[in-house]
């Protein structure tokens, strides 16, 4: 009789544990507990960098406010025979259409950085789509080239945003080397910060109108060249098909 009581109690505990695991699996999208029990999360991530044996990195510039240094950036990139990716906000495109054309005609790549630079995770999917479609249309009307890359304002994203971008044929791009040039760091400090973090497959984040971006860019490109790195736009670095992105945002070729 005592044995039967123990066995019955054990069975109840086992059934309860199974029910807990089933409930957790059903709510895995929103439950942090699911990550603890199962060791993974269904949260999607953008591309932060690329796994590659090639000494190649991509440099990118976010453009939302101001444009007086942009031609200087283009000139320095051309001087070093490098390309780059510019992520443009829609209202920047409205204000500087001639500069958009100059970026494109210089052989640089252009991606969207949204239309109004909101924190897009606070938007519903319909508004997310509108932000992207509107900005893409503005860029493509000037360049007559397809926009294929997106960088989220503030680097803020969730599954809805990544799904929306993917539905529009966009790859969402983050970065693994943040220059922090917007903080007013000196050109030397920006260069040192970038070079201490860069590696094969890195994506470097800079801003088109930060205080010392021109001097910093020249230092960075010179040091990258000395170390044997090829500097390109993002589409030339990332894999376009047959790839996976791990939970740290590293893109791997299958």
JOBEL-V648843 format. One record per residue. PHI is phi as a letter, one per 40 degrees, with the letter a starting at -180 (NA if undefined). Layout:
BEGIN
PHI
PHI
END
This chain:
BEGIN
NA
c
c
c
c
c
c
c
c
c
c
c
c
c
c
c
c
c
c
c
c
c
c
c
c
c
b
c
c
b
c
c
c
d
c
c
c
b
g
a
b
c
c
c
b
c
c
c
a
b
c
a
c
c
c
b
b
b
b
b
b
c
b
b
b
g
a
c
b
c
c
c
c
d
c
c
d
c
d
c
f
b
b
a
b
b
c
b
c
d
c
c
c
c
c
b
c
c
c
d
c
c
d
c
c
c
g
c
c
b
b
c
b
g
c
b
g
c
c
c
c
c
b
c
c
c
c
d
c
c
d
c
c
c
c
c
d
c
c
c
c
c
c
f
b
c
c
b
b
b
b
c
d
g
g
c
a
a
d
d
c
c
c
c
c
c
c
c
g
b
c
c
b
b
a
b
b
c
c
f
c
c
c
g
c
c
d
c
c
c
c
c
c
c
c
c
b
c
a
d
g
c
b
c
b
b
b
c
b
c
d
b
c
c
c
c
c
c
c
c
c
c
c
c
c
c
c
g
c
c
b
b
c
c
c
c
c
c
c
c
a
f
a
b
b
c
c
c
g
c
c
b
c
c
END
